[in-house]
Amino acid sequence: MLRFALALLLAVCPVAAEEFTFEVASVKPTGAASKGTSIWTNETGFRTENTTLQSLIQFAYNAQSYQILGAPNWVKDDGWDINAKNEVAEVDKIPLQDRKSQEARTERMRSRVRHMLEERFQLKVREEEKQLPVYALQIEKTGTKLVPVKEPKGNMRSNRSNAAGSLKGEGIDIDFFCTTLGDILERPVINETGLEGFYDIEIKYSLDTSAPGKESAPADDITGPSIFTAIREQLGLKLTGKKGPIATWVVEKVEKPSDN
């Protein structure tokens, strides 16, 4: 399963210098989508199981859910099975230095998926910068409790069940942590800590976020501090609400494809 690396403030989706397409793609509706996102990629193709078009757009444009605006409800609710194969002859278009680069491979796949969405779903999006509510991650007055580690492992696990949640990162930088928090809070989180290097980060929290616009869990289900309190007490950091410029993609047109 591919973890999305998601751009936040003023992010513009990087586009490969050369555009790439799939040689063939099978797109089949599955009804209501599962809660998780199942996307697999390899050197030969791309596959999804019961995945929403919302998730596919996020992957294609390297975006968070809150950066995709104007989509009809079925884009977020309906699931799709997709099995697509790369063009065999495209290797001649790939510079030698990019053939083994994970970043370059991901950008080629994003290019293919964008073309597929345009052809099969008639997707048209417009990029706009909007002033939206964001959170700024800052150091508490009492100081951070984080201790740097030498090895940049880049591992992150996020678990949520019932009314409880946990995050555990191994050898991650603060930008990666902010991206994960933004996914949980459905709002951009920008790094204003000034912290550099890599850290082992772990927090446990309840799903009662106690933030405007968020529904609180029933009192009987609360099993720990809110994520805001957990970040403050367990990490010596804090989240501060503000507004900031965010790159968004506005859906101008989208249609359900035929089953094939």
C-alpha atoms as an extended CHARMM CRD file, in Angstrom:
* protein
*
       260  EXT
         1         1  MET       CA              0.0000000000        0.0000000000        0.0000000000  PROA      1               0.0000000000
         2         2  LEU       CA              1.3910000000        3.3370000000       -0.9740000000  PROA      2               0.0000000000
         3         3  ARG       CA              1.5190000000        6.0510000000        1.6590000000  PROA      3               0.0000000000
         4         4  PHE       CA              0.6630000000        9.4350000000        0.2760000000  PROA      4               0.0000000000
         5         5  ALA       CA              3.3570000000       12.0830000000        0.6560000000  PROA      5               0.0000000000
         6         6  LEU       CA              1.1550000000       15.1480000000        0.7720000000  PROA      6               0.0000000000
         7         7  ALA       CA              2.1150000000       18.7700000000        0.0630000000  PROA      7               0.0000000000
         8         8  LEU       CA              0.5980000000       21.5050000000        2.2170000000  PROA      8               0.0000000000
         9         9  LEU       CA              1.1650000000       25.2750000000        2.0540000000  PROA      9               0.0000000000
        10        10  LEU       CA              1.6490000000       26.8420000000       -1.3610000000  PROA      10              0.0000000000
        11        11  ALA       CA              2.2740000000       23.3910000000       -2.7350000000  PROA      11              0.0000000000
        12        12  VAL       CA              2.1970000000       22.9410000000       -6.4630000000  PROA      12              0.0000000000
        13        13  CYS       CA              2.0200000000       19.3630000000       -7.6520000000  PROA      13              0.0000000000
        14        14  PRO       CA              5.3150000000       18.6330000000       -9.3980000000  PROA      14              0.0000000000
        15        15  VAL       CA              4.7610000000       17.4840000000      -12.9570000000  PROA      15              0.0000000000
        16        16  ALA       CA              7.2070000000       15.2280000000      -14.7220000000  PROA      16              0.0000000000
        17        17  ALA       CA              8.9910000000       16.9140000000      -17.6170000000  PROA      17              0.0000000000
        18        18  GLU       CA              7.7130000000       14.1160000000      -19.8610000000  PROA      18              0.0000000000
        19        19  GLU       CA              4.0590000000       13.0910000000      -19.5820000000  PROA      19              0.0000000000
        20        20  PHE       CA              3.2960000000        9.3810000000      -19.2290000000  PROA      20              0.0000000000
        21        21  THR       CA              0.1490000000        7.3100000000      -19.8480000000  PROA      21              0.0000000000
        22        22  PHE       CA             -1.0840000000        3.7840000000      -19.2330000000  PROA      22              0.0000000000
        23        23  GLU       CA             -1.1440000000        1.3890000000      -22.1670000000  PROA      23              0.0000000000
        24        24  VAL       CA             -4.4150000000       -0.1140000000      -20.9300000000  PROA      24              0.0000000000
        25        25  ALA       CA             -6.6290000000        0.4600000000      -17.8840000000  PROA      25              0.0000000000
        26        26  SER       CA             -9.6170000000       -1.4900000000      -16.5650000000  PROA      26              0.0000000000
        27        27  VAL       CA            -12.0050000000        0.5910000000      -14.4240000000  PROA      27              0.0000000000
        28        28  LYS       CA            -14.8680000000       -1.1530000000      -12.5870000000  PROA      28              0.0000000000
        29        29  PRO       CA            -17.3180000000        0.2670000000       -9.9960000000  PROA      29              0.0000000000
        30        30  THR       CA            -17.6120000000       -1.5780000000       -6.6770000000  PROA      30              0.0000000000
        31        31  GLY       CA            -20.4420000000        0.3140000000       -4.9570000000  PROA      31              0.0000000000
        32        32  ALA       CA            -19.7860000000        1.8950000000       -1.5760000000  PROA      32              0.0000000000
        33        33  ALA       CA            -16.0590000000        2.2910000000       -0.9650000000  PROA      33              0.0000000000
        34        34  SER       CA            -14.2370000000        0.9080000000        2.0470000000  PROA      34              0.0000000000
        35        35  LYS       CA            -12.9360000000        3.3410000000        4.6560000000  PROA      35              0.0000000000
        36        36  GLY       CA             -9.3070000000        2.5510000000        3.8840000000  PROA      36              0.0000000000
        37        37  THR       CA             -7.3580000000        3.4180000000        0.7520000000  PROA      37              0.0000000000
        38        38  SER       CA             -5.8830000000        0.4990000000       -1.1880000000  PROA      38              0.0000000000
        39        39  ILE       CA             -3.4920000000        1.6100000000       -3.9250000000  PROA      39              0.0000000000
        40        40  TRP       CA             -0.5640000000       -0.4510000000       -5.1890000000  PROA      40              0.0000000000
        41        41  THR       CA              2.0720000000        0.5930000000       -7.7000000000  PROA      41              0.0000000000
        42        42  ASN       CA              5.0730000000       -1.1670000000       -9.1790000000  PROA      42              0.0000000000
        43        43  GLU       CA              7.3400000000       -0.8710000000      -12.1980000000  PROA      43              0.0000000000
        44        44  THR       CA              4.7290000000       -2.3870000000      -14.5200000000  PROA      44              0.0000000000
        45        45  GLY       CA              1.4490000000       -0.8280000000      -13.4310000000  PROA      45              0.0000000000
        46        46  PHE       CA             -1.1090000000        0.4950000000      -10.9710000000  PROA      46              0.0000000000
        47        47  ARG       CA             -3.9070000000       -1.2400000000       -9.0570000000  PROA      47              0.0000000000
        48        48  THR       CA             -6.6600000000       -0.2370000000       -6.6370000000  PROA      48              0.0000000000
        49        49  GLU       CA             -9.3430000000       -2.1250000000       -4.7180000000  PROA      49              0.0000000000
        50        50  ASN       CA            -12.6220000000       -0.4600000000       -3.7650000000  PROA      50              0.0000000000
        51        51  THR       CA            -10.9380000000        2.9570000000       -3.6960000000  PROA      51              0.0000000000
        52        52  THR       CA            -12.7160000000        6.3010000000       -4.0030000000  PROA      52              0.0000000000
        53        53  LEU       CA            -12.1220000000        8.7250000000       -6.8410000000  PROA      53              0.0000000000
        54        54  GLN       CA            -11.3280000000       11.2470000000       -4.0990000000  PROA      54              0.0000000000
        55        55  SER       CA             -8.3090000000        9.1400000000       -3.0960000000  PROA      55              0.0000000000
        56        56  LEU       CA             -7.2570000000        8.7720000000       -6.7320000000  PROA      56              0.0000000000
        57        57  ILE       CA             -7.4020000000       12.5420000000       -7.2710000000  PROA      57              0.0000000000
        58        58  GLN       CA             -5.3750000000       13.0700000000       -4.1030000000  PROA      58              0.0000000000
        59        59  PHE       CA             -2.7330000000       10.6710000000       -5.3700000000  PROA      59              0.0000000000
        60        60  ALA       CA             -2.6810000000       12.1650000000       -8.8670000000  PROA      60              0.0000000000
        61        61  TYR       CA             -2.2260000000       15.7360000000       -7.6070000000  PROA      61              0.0000000000
        62        62  ASN       CA             -0.2310000000       14.9540000000       -4.4610000000  PROA      62              0.0000000000
        63        63  ALA       CA             -2.9160000000       16.5760000000       -2.3150000000  PROA      63              0.0000000000
        64        64  GLN       CA             -4.7520000000       16.1960000000        0.9820000000  PROA      64              0.0000000000
        65        65  SER       CA             -8.5240000000       15.6440000000        1.0790000000  PROA      65              0.0000000000
        66        66  TYR       CA             -9.1530000000       19.2530000000        2.1560000000  PROA      66              0.0000000000
        67        67  GLN       CA             -7.3280000000       20.4940000000       -0.9460000000  PROA      67              0.0000000000
        68        68  ILE       CA             -9.8790000000       18.8840000000       -3.3180000000  PROA      68              0.0000000000
        69        69  LEU       CA            -12.9420000000       21.1280000000       -3.5990000000  PROA      69              0.0000000000
        70        70  GLY       CA            -16.2360000000       21.0960000000       -5.4950000000  PROA      70              0.0000000000
        71        71  ALA       CA            -16.5000000000       17.3440000000       -6.0780000000  PROA      71              0.0000000000
        72        72  PRO       CA            -19.9530000000       15.6570000000       -6.0290000000  PROA      72              0.0000000000
        73        73  ASN       CA            -20.6930000000       13.2240000000       -3.1790000000  PROA      73              0.0000000000
        74        74  TRP       CA            -20.1800000000       10.0830000000       -5.2650000000  PROA      74              0.0000000000
        75        75  VAL       CA            -16.5160000000       11.0460000000       -5.7390000000  PROA      75              0.0000000000
        76        76  LYS       CA            -16.0480000000       10.5290000000       -1.9860000000  PROA      76              0.0000000000
        77        77  ASP       CA            -18.4540000000        7.6050000000       -1.5400000000  PROA      77              0.0000000000
        78        78  ASP       CA            -18.2140000000        5.2470000000       -4.5310000000  PROA      78              0.0000000000
        79        79  GLY       CA            -15.4570000000        2.6600000000       -4.8370000000  PROA      79              0.0000000000
        80        80  TRP       CA            -13.4930000000        1.5840000000       -7.9200000000  PROA      80              0.0000000000
        81        81  ASP       CA            -11.3100000000       -1.3510000000       -8.8590000000  PROA      81              0.0000000000
        82        82  ILE       CA             -8.6300000000       -0.2730000000      -11.3160000000  PROA      82              0.0000000000
        83        83  ASN       CA             -6.0020000000       -2.3990000000      -13.0100000000  PROA      83              0.0000000000
        84        84  ALA       CA             -3.6970000000       -0.4280000000      -15.3170000000  PROA      84              0.0000000000
        85        85  LYS       CA             -0.5250000000       -1.3690000000      -17.1740000000  PROA      85              0.0000000000
        86        86  ASN       CA              2.3310000000        0.9670000000      -18.0850000000  PROA      86              0.0000000000
        87        87  GLU       CA              3.3790000000        1.4300000000      -21.6860000000  PROA      87              0.0000000000
        88        88  VAL       CA              6.1120000000       -1.0830000000      -22.4640000000  PROA      88              0.0000000000
        89        89  ALA       CA              7.9040000000        1.2900000000      -24.8410000000  PROA      89              0.0000000000
        90        90  GLU       CA              7.9610000000        4.2660000000      -22.4510000000  PROA      90              0.0000000000
        91        91  VAL       CA             11.3340000000        3.3000000000      -21.0030000000  PROA      91              0.0000000000
        92        92  ASP       CA             12.9760000000        5.1600000000      -23.8960000000  PROA      92              0.0000000000
        93        93  LYS       CA             11.4690000000        8.4130000000      -22.5720000000  PROA      93              0.0000000000
        94        94  ILE       CA             12.8990000000        7.9980000000      -19.0700000000  PROA      94              0.0000000000
        95        95  PRO       CA             16.3120000000        9.6050000000      -18.4000000000  PROA      95              0.0000000000
        96        96  LEU       CA             18.8150000000        7.0750000000      -17.1360000000  PROA      96              0.0000000000
        97        97  GLN       CA             19.2540000000        8.8620000000      -13.7900000000  PROA      97              0.0000000000
        98        98  ASP       CA             15.4830000000        8.6930000000      -13.1520000000  PROA      98              0.0000000000
        99        99  ARG       CA             14.9430000000        4.9980000000      -13.8340000000  PROA      99              0.0000000000
       100       100  LYS       CA             15.8110000000        3.9040000000      -10.2920000000  PROA      100             0.0000000000
       101       101  SER       CA             14.7070000000        7.0470000000       -8.4370000000  PROA      101             0.0000000000
       102       102  GLN       CA             11.6700000000        6.4030000000       -6.1980000000  PROA      102             0.0000000000
       103       103  GLU       CA             10.6420000000       10.0600000000       -6.4220000000  PROA      103             0.0000000000
       104       104  ALA       CA             10.8530000000       10.0210000000      -10.2270000000  PROA      104             0.0000000000
       105       105  ARG       CA              8.8990000000        6.7360000000      -10.3920000000  PROA      105             0.0000000000
       106       106  THR       CA              6.1590000000        8.2190000000       -8.2070000000  PROA      106             0.0000000000
       107       107  GLU       CA              5.9070000000       11.3230000000      -10.4040000000  PROA      107             0.0000000000
       108       108  ARG       CA              5.6500000000        9.1780000000      -13.5350000000  PROA      108             0.0000000000
       109       109  MET       CA              2.8240000000        7.2320000000      -11.9150000000  PROA      109             0.0000000000
       110       110  ARG       CA              1.0340000000       10.4430000000      -10.8950000000  PROA      110             0.0000000000
       111       111  SER       CA              1.2690000000       11.5850000000      -14.5250000000  PROA      111             0.0000000000
       112       112  ARG       CA             -0.2830000000        8.3160000000      -15.7380000000  PROA      112             0.0000000000
       113       113  VAL       CA             -3.1000000000        8.5040000000      -13.2000000000  PROA      113             0.0000000000
       114       114  ARG       CA             -3.8820000000       12.1360000000      -14.1150000000  PROA      114             0.0000000000
       115       115  HSD       CA             -4.2060000000       11.1360000000      -17.7800000000  PROA      115             0.0000000000
       116       116  MET       CA             -6.4200000000        8.1850000000      -16.8660000000  PROA      116             0.0000000000
       117       117  LEU       CA             -8.7200000000       10.3440000000      -14.7440000000  PROA      117             0.0000000000
       118       118  GLU       CA             -9.0220000000       12.8650000000      -17.5670000000  PROA      118             0.0000000000
       119       119  GLU       CA             -9.8390000000       10.1710000000      -20.1370000000  PROA      119             0.0000000000
       120       120  ARG       CA            -12.0170000000        7.7770000000      -18.1460000000  PROA      120             0.0000000000
       121       121  PHE       CA            -13.7000000000       10.1030000000      -15.6280000000  PROA      121             0.0000000000
       122       122  GLN       CA            -13.6230000000       13.2430000000      -17.8210000000  PROA      122             0.0000000000
       123       123  LEU       CA            -11.9760000000       14.9570000000      -14.8560000000  PROA      123             0.0000000000
       124       124  LYS       CA            -11.1420000000       18.6310000000      -15.1620000000  PROA      124             0.0000000000
       125       125  VAL       CA             -9.6900000000       20.5540000000      -12.2200000000  PROA      125             0.0000000000
       126       126  ARG       CA             -8.6550000000       24.1510000000      -11.6950000000  PROA      126             0.0000000000
       127       127  GLU       CA             -5.8350000000       25.0210000000       -9.3230000000  PROA      127             0.0000000000
       128       128  GLU       CA             -6.5160000000       27.9110000000       -6.9470000000  PROA      128             0.0000000000
       129       129  GLU       CA             -4.7520000000       29.3410000000       -3.9300000000  PROA      129             0.0000000000
       130       130  LYS       CA             -7.1980000000       29.9650000000       -1.0770000000  PROA      130             0.0000000000
       131       131  GLN       CA             -6.9380000000       31.4080000000        2.4100000000  PROA      131             0.0000000000
       132       132  LEU       CA             -8.0590000000       28.5130000000        4.6020000000  PROA      132             0.0000000000
       133       133  PRO       CA             -7.9400000000       27.6510000000        8.2990000000  PROA      133             0.0000000000
       134       134  VAL       CA             -4.6610000000       25.9650000000        9.2270000000  PROA      134             0.0000000000
       135       135  TYR       CA             -2.8600000000       24.8390000000       12.3530000000  PROA      135             0.0000000000
       136       136  ALA       CA              0.6750000000       25.9650000000       13.1600000000  PROA      136             0.0000000000
       137       137  LEU       CA              2.7900000000       23.4620000000       15.0880000000  PROA      137             0.0000000000
       138       138  GLN       CA              4.9090000000       25.4090000000       17.5740000000  PROA      138             0.0000000000
       139       139  ILE       CA              7.1320000000       24.7350000000       20.5830000000  PROA      139             0.0000000000
       140       140  GLU       CA              5.5170000000       25.1860000000       23.9990000000  PROA      140             0.0000000000
       141       141  LYS       CA              6.9210000000       27.8830000000       26.2950000000  PROA      141             0.0000000000
       142       142  THR       CA              8.2180000000       25.1520000000       28.6140000000  PROA      142             0.0000000000
       143       143  GLY       CA             10.2520000000       23.6750000000       25.7340000000  PROA      143             0.0000000000
       144       144  THR       CA             10.0240000000       20.6100000000       23.5660000000  PROA      144             0.0000000000
       145       145  LYS       CA             10.3380000000       17.0970000000       24.9800000000  PROA      145             0.0000000000
       146       146  LEU       CA             11.6120000000       15.6770000000       21.6800000000  PROA      146             0.0000000000
       147       147  VAL       CA             15.0860000000       14.1610000000       21.5280000000  PROA      147             0.0000000000
       148       148  PRO       CA             16.8070000000       13.9230000000       18.1100000000  PROA      148             0.0000000000
       149       149  VAL       CA             17.8470000000       10.5400000000       16.7250000000  PROA      149             0.0000000000
       150       150  LYS       CA             20.6190000000        9.8780000000       14.2200000000  PROA      150             0.0000000000
       151       151  GLU       CA             18.9100000000        7.4310000000       11.8710000000  PROA      151             0.0000000000
       152       152  PRO       CA             16.2660000000        8.8210000000        9.4440000000  PROA      152             0.0000000000
       153       153  LYS       CA             14.0030000000        5.7500000000        9.2390000000  PROA      153             0.0000000000
       154       154  GLY       CA             10.9100000000        7.6180000000        8.0370000000  PROA      154             0.0000000000
       155       155  ASN       CA              8.4330000000        5.1220000000        9.5300000000  PROA      155             0.0000000000
       156       156  MET       CA              5.0050000000        6.2860000000       10.7290000000  PROA      156             0.0000000000
       157       157  ARG       CA              2.0810000000        4.2820000000       12.1080000000  PROA      157             0.0000000000
       158       158  SER       CA             -1.3180000000        5.8490000000       12.7800000000  PROA      158             0.0000000000
       159       159  ASN       CA             -4.0190000000        3.7990000000       14.4920000000  PROA      159             0.0000000000
       160       160  ARG       CA             -7.5860000000        4.7600000000       15.3330000000  PROA      160             0.0000000000
       161       161  SER       CA            -10.2010000000        2.4990000000       16.8960000000  PROA      161             0.0000000000
       162       162  ASN       CA            -13.4580000000        3.4170000000       18.6230000000  PROA      162             0.0000000000
       163       163  ALA       CA            -12.6760000000        6.6770000000       20.4550000000  PROA      163             0.0000000000
       164       164  ALA       CA             -8.9010000000        6.2380000000       20.8200000000  PROA      164             0.0000000000
       165       165  GLY       CA             -5.9780000000        6.9690000000       18.5300000000  PROA      165             0.0000000000
       166       166  SER       CA             -2.2140000000        6.7320000000       18.5000000000  PROA      166             0.0000000000
       167       167  LEU       CA              0.7100000000        7.9240000000       16.3790000000  PROA      167             0.0000000000
       168       168  LYS       CA              4.1810000000        6.4130000000       16.3770000000  PROA      168             0.0000000000
       169       169  GLY       CA              6.9380000000        7.7400000000       14.1710000000  PROA      169             0.0000000000
       170       170  GLU       CA             10.4840000000        6.3870000000       13.9810000000  PROA      170             0.0000000000
       171       171  GLY       CA             13.2400000000        8.6100000000       12.6780000000  PROA      171             0.0000000000
       172       172  ILE       CA             10.8730000000       11.1560000000       11.0900000000  PROA      172             0.0000000000
       173       173  ASP       CA             11.2960000000       14.8690000000       10.5220000000  PROA      173             0.0000000000
       174       174  ILE       CA              8.7820000000       17.4280000000       11.7910000000  PROA      174             0.0000000000
       175       175  ASP       CA              7.4200000000       18.1430000000        8.3150000000  PROA      175             0.0000000000
       176       176  PHE       CA              6.4000000000       14.4830000000        7.9880000000  PROA      176             0.0000000000
       177       177  PHE       CA              4.7500000000       14.6710000000       11.4180000000  PROA      177             0.0000000000
       178       178  CYS       CA              2.8340000000       17.7850000000       10.3360000000  PROA      178             0.0000000000
       179       179  THR       CA              1.6010000000       16.0250000000        7.2000000000  PROA      179             0.0000000000
       180       180  THR       CA              0.2880000000       13.1210000000        9.2800000000  PROA      180             0.0000000000
       181       181  LEU       CA             -1.4250000000       15.4830000000       11.7340000000  PROA      181             0.0000000000
       182       182  GLY       CA             -3.0470000000       17.3260000000        8.8200000000  PROA      182             0.0000000000
       183       183  ASP       CA             -4.5050000000       14.0760000000        7.5400000000  PROA      183             0.0000000000
       184       184  ILE       CA             -5.9910000000       13.2850000000       10.9660000000  PROA      184             0.0000000000
       185       185  LEU       CA             -7.3190000000       16.8000000000       11.6170000000  PROA      185             0.0000000000
       186       186  GLU       CA             -8.4180000000       17.3670000000        7.9920000000  PROA      186             0.0000000000
       187       187  ARG       CA             -6.7200000000       20.7320000000        8.0850000000  PROA      187             0.0000000000
       188       188  PRO       CA             -3.2100000000       21.7970000000        6.9970000000  PROA      188             0.0000000000
       189       189  VAL       CA             -0.5770000000       21.7540000000        9.7230000000  PROA      189             0.0000000000
       190       190  ILE       CA              2.4600000000       23.9400000000        9.0750000000  PROA      190             0.0000000000
       191       191  ASN       CA              5.7840000000       23.5350000000       10.7980000000  PROA      191             0.0000000000
       192       192  GLU       CA              6.7240000000       26.5990000000       12.8600000000  PROA      192             0.0000000000
       193       193  THR       CA              8.8820000000       24.7360000000       15.3750000000  PROA      193             0.0000000000
       194       194  GLY       CA             12.2370000000       25.4830000000       13.7640000000  PROA      194             0.0000000000
       195       195  LEU       CA             13.2730000000       21.9420000000       14.7240000000  PROA      195             0.0000000000
       196       196  GLU       CA             15.6250000000       20.1840000000       12.3310000000  PROA      196             0.0000000000
       197       197  GLY       CA             16.7730000000       16.5920000000       12.1330000000  PROA      197             0.0000000000
       198       198  PHE       CA             14.8740000000       13.3980000000       12.9150000000  PROA      198             0.0000000000
       199       199  TYR       CA             12.8940000000       12.2120000000       15.9210000000  PROA      199             0.0000000000
       200       200  ASP       CA             11.0690000000        9.2390000000       17.4090000000  PROA      200             0.0000000000
       201       201  ILE       CA              7.5800000000       10.5860000000       18.1100000000  PROA      201             0.0000000000
       202       202  GLU       CA              4.7390000000        8.8190000000       19.8950000000  PROA      202             0.0000000000
       203       203  ILE       CA              1.4160000000       10.1270000000       21.2110000000  PROA      203             0.0000000000
       204       204  LYS       CA             -1.8040000000        8.5360000000       22.4320000000  PROA      204             0.0000000000
       205       205  TYR       CA             -5.0330000000       10.5220000000       22.3310000000  PROA      205             0.0000000000
       206       206  SER       CA             -8.8190000000       10.3640000000       22.2980000000  PROA      206             0.0000000000
       207       207  LEU       CA            -10.8620000000       11.1850000000       19.2110000000  PROA      207             0.0000000000
       208       208  ASP       CA            -12.5140000000       14.0550000000       21.0790000000  PROA      208             0.0000000000
       209       209  THR       CA            -10.5130000000       16.7480000000       19.3050000000  PROA      209             0.0000000000
       210       210  SER       CA            -12.2310000000       19.5980000000       21.1650000000  PROA      210             0.0000000000
       211       211  ALA       CA            -11.6990000000       21.8490000000       18.1540000000  PROA      211             0.0000000000
       212       212  PRO       CA            -14.2190000000       24.0600000000       16.3030000000  PROA      212             0.0000000000
       213       213  GLY       CA            -16.0040000000       22.1750000000       13.5580000000  PROA      213             0.0000000000
       214       214  LYS       CA            -15.1490000000       18.7690000000       15.0280000000  PROA      214             0.0000000000
       215       215  GLU       CA            -17.7060000000       16.4630000000       16.6070000000  PROA      215             0.0000000000
       216       216  SER       CA            -16.7130000000       15.2750000000       20.0520000000  PROA      216             0.0000000000
       217       217  ALA       CA            -16.9870000000       11.6190000000       20.9940000000  PROA      217             0.0000000000
       218       218  PRO       CA            -19.5760000000       10.7450000000       23.6880000000  PROA      218             0.0000000000
       219       219  ALA       CA            -18.2170000000       11.3620000000       27.1540000000  PROA      219             0.0000000000
       220       220  ASP       CA            -18.3500000000        7.6580000000       28.0640000000  PROA      220             0.0000000000
       221       221  ASP       CA            -16.0810000000        6.8260000000       25.1220000000  PROA      221             0.0000000000
       222       222  ILE       CA            -13.3320000000        9.3160000000       25.9510000000  PROA      222             0.0000000000
       223       223  THR       CA            -10.2520000000        7.2860000000       26.8990000000  PROA      223             0.0000000000
       224       224  GLY       CA             -7.5460000000        9.9430000000       27.0430000000  PROA      224             0.0000000000
       225       225  PRO       CA             -6.5790000000       13.5140000000       26.2180000000  PROA      225             0.0000000000
       226       226  SER       CA             -7.5210000000       15.1890000000       22.9470000000  PROA      226             0.0000000000
       227       227  ILE       CA             -4.8440000000       15.1750000000       20.2780000000  PROA      227             0.0000000000
       228       228  PHE       CA             -4.1960000000       18.8610000000       21.0550000000  PROA      228             0.0000000000
       229       229  THR       CA             -3.6020000000       18.1210000000       24.7380000000  PROA      229             0.0000000000
       230       230  ALA       CA             -1.5450000000       15.0190000000       23.9290000000  PROA      230             0.0000000000
       231       231  ILE       CA              0.7740000000       16.9900000000       21.6550000000  PROA      231             0.0000000000
       232       232  ARG       CA              1.2500000000       19.6310000000       24.3450000000  PROA      232             0.0000000000
       233       233  GLU       CA              1.7100000000       17.2820000000       27.3110000000  PROA      233             0.0000000000
       234       234  GLN       CA              3.5470000000       14.4060000000       25.6310000000  PROA      234             0.0000000000
       235       235  LEU       CA              5.7270000000       16.2920000000       23.1220000000  PROA      235             0.0000000000
       236       236  GLY       CA              6.0750000000       19.8240000000       24.4730000000  PROA      236             0.0000000000
       237       237  LEU       CA              4.5490000000       21.2080000000       21.2690000000  PROA      237             0.0000000000
       238       238  LYS       CA              1.2740000000       22.9890000000       20.5550000000  PROA      238             0.0000000000
       239       239  LEU       CA             -1.1590000000       23.5620000000       17.6990000000  PROA      239             0.0000000000
       240       240  THR       CA             -2.2950000000       27.1460000000       17.1020000000  PROA      240             0.0000000000
       241       241  GLY       CA             -5.1770000000       28.0080000000       14.7820000000  PROA      241             0.0000000000
       242       242  LYS       CA             -4.6760000000       30.6250000000       12.0630000000  PROA      242             0.0000000000
       243       243  LYS       CA             -5.3180000000       31.1600000000        8.3500000000  PROA      243             0.0000000000
       244       244  GLY       CA             -2.8710000000       30.6520000000        5.5250000000  PROA      244             0.0000000000
       245       245  PRO       CA             -2.5920000000       30.3300000000        1.7290000000  PROA      245             0.0000000000
       246       246  ILE       CA             -3.2810000000       26.7670000000        0.5830000000  PROA      246             0.0000000000
       247       247  ALA       CA             -3.0750000000       25.2940000000       -2.9100000000  PROA      247             0.0000000000
       248       248  THR       CA             -6.4160000000       23.6960000000       -3.8200000000  PROA      248             0.0000000000
       249       249  TRP       CA             -7.7860000000       21.8390000000       -6.8200000000  PROA      249             0.0000000000
       250       250  VAL       CA            -11.3920000000       22.7150000000       -7.7180000000  PROA      250             0.0000000000
       251       251  VAL       CA            -13.2900000000       20.0210000000       -9.6200000000  PROA      251             0.0000000000
       252       252  GLU       CA            -14.9420000000       21.6620000000      -12.6500000000  PROA      252             0.0000000000
       253       253  LYS       CA            -16.1360000000       18.4760000000      -14.3470000000  PROA      253             0.0000000000
       254       254  VAL       CA            -16.2490000000       14.7560000000      -13.5250000000  PROA      254             0.0000000000
       255       255  GLU       CA            -18.3580000000       11.8520000000      -14.8290000000  PROA      255             0.0000000000
       256       256  LYS       CA            -18.7120000000        8.1750000000      -13.9920000000  PROA      256             0.0000000000
       257       257  PRO       CA            -17.0310000000        6.0080000000      -16.6300000000  PROA      257             0.0000000000
       258       258  SER       CA            -18.5430000000        3.0030000000      -18.3370000000  PROA      258             0.0000000000
       259       259  ASP       CA            -17.8440000000       -0.4080000000      -16.7700000000  PROA      259             0.0000000000
       260       260  ASN       CA            -14.9550000000       -2.0050000000      -18.6850000000  PROA      260             0.0000000000
